Amino acid sequence: MDKVIISEETRRQLGLWAADCVERALPLFEAKAPADPRPREAIEGIRAFAREGGGRTAKLRSLAWAAHAAGREVDDPAATAAARAACHAAATPYIHPLATPHQSKHVLGPAVYEALARELSSGDAARADEEIRWAIEHAPAEVRALLRRMPARSPGRSRLDTLYYELDAALRR
């Protein structure tokens, strides 16, 4: 298995991009669970990591898992996807330096779950496509370069697989 060198600057850029993507869907979670701050706290945690150059702490990992738990507890598919996007964003610094499709999933997960949340909330697949385009347009060079060092994703069978594939293919161009 090939190793991929991931600099702290790349981790920070990935975290900021992930937070920017997820923040677009966070209102979908907050509308369904206004008293639950966990997904927003996960986004604040990844922003602090990225801006302050903080280390990969247990607190950041805890914030990611708390956002994931929030997604399990809310009774709305779009809100669940938004919370999962926040979990993925807060976990981006923990990507392993392995060139595997699983690790590329960690790179793409925040934007993909954000797009899925938008699609589920509107019932319109075109909404997810718009969000994928937004993510592509705003992806920093470091994220694109990191992804290009990993195996390309295949189309898969589910809608989620399709979104991963579309974002992956576009960021490699």
N, C-alpha and C positions, 0 to 999 in steps of 0.2 A: 504494500500500500504506500503510495507516494505521500510525502510530507509537504505541507504548504506553510510557508513562513507567513505569519500574521503579525504585523507590527501593532504596537499600541495605537499608533495614529490610525491605522486601518480599522481597528476595533472601535475607536472613537467616532470615526466617520460613519461606520456602519450603524452604530448606536444612534447617532443624530438623525440619520436618514430614516431608520426604523421608527424613531419617536415621531418624526414629522409625518410619516405615513399613518401611523396608528392614531395620532391625534385627530385626524380627519374623521375617524369612526367612533371615537370615544363618546360623543354625545348620544350615540345609539345605546350604549350601555347605561350611561347616566340617566337617560330618560326612563329606563325600566327599573333601575336600582339607584335612585338619587342619593340614598344614605350610604352607599357602599363606595368608599374612596380607593379601594385596592388597585383597580386598573390605572387610575390617574396617578397614584403613588408609584406604580411601576414605571410609568413614563417619566415622572419627575426624577426617579432614581437613575434611569439610564441617561437622562439629560445631565444630571450632576456628574455621573461617571465620565461622560464625553467632554463636558466643558471644563471640569476641574482636574481632569487627568487622574482621577482616583483609581484605586486598585479594584480588582475584581473581588469584592468582599462578600461575606456571607449575607450581609444585609441586602445586597442587590439580588442575590439568588433567592432570598426569602421573599422579596417584593415580586419577583417573577412568579414564584409558586403561589403567592397570595392572589395574584391576578388570575391565574389559572383556576384556583378554587372559586373565585368570584364568578367565573364563566360557568362553572358546574352548577352553581347555586341559583342563577337567574333563569327564569322560565321564558326565554325568548331566544330563538336561534340567531338573530342578528346581534343581540346583546352578547350572547355567548361567544360569537366569532370576534366581536370587538375586544372582549376581555382576553381571549386567546391571543389576539394580535398584540395586546399589551404585554402578556406573558412572554411571547417570542421576542419582543423588542428588548425587554429587560434582561433577557438571557443571551443576547447577542455577544456580549464580551466573553462568554463561555464556549464559543465555537472552538472545536478541536482542530489542530493543524493537520487534518487528514483530508486527502483529496477523495472524498466520497460523496455520493448523491445525498446521503443523510446530512452531511455538513452543509451542503448547498441549500438544503431545506431550512436550516437555521438562518442562513443569509436572507432567504426569500420570504420566510414565514410571516414576519410582521406585515409586509405589503400585501401578501396573498390573503391573509385572514382579514385585513382591513377591507380589501376589495370584496371578499365574500360577504362580510357584514353589510356593506352597502347594497350588494345584490339581494341579499335576504330581506333587508328592510324595505326595499322598493319592489321586489318581485320582478326585477328587470335585469337581465344579464348584461345589457348595454351599460348599466351603471358600474358593474364590476370592470368592464373593459375600459371605461373612462378612468377609473381609479388605477388600473394597471398602467395606463398611459401616463398618468400623473407621476406614479412611482418611477417609471422609466425616465421621464424628463428631469426628475429631481435626484436621480441616483448619482452620487459622487464617483469620480474616476476610481477611487480606492475600492469601492464596492464592486464596480465592474471588473476591475483587475483581479480581485480576489475570486470572484465567481468564475472567471475564465481559466483559473488554475484548477478548477474542480470539474469532474465529469458533467457533461450536459444531462439535463433531465429528460426523461421520455414523456410522451403525451399522457400515458396512463388511461384510466377508464372513468374516473369520477370527475365531477366539476372542479373539485379542489385540485386534482392532478392536472387538469387542463390549465387552471390559473397559474400553477407553479411552472408548467411548461412554457406558457406564453411569456411570462415575466423573465424566466431564465433565458429563453431564446432571444428575446429583445435586448436584454442587457449584455449579451455576448457580441452583438453587432457593433 
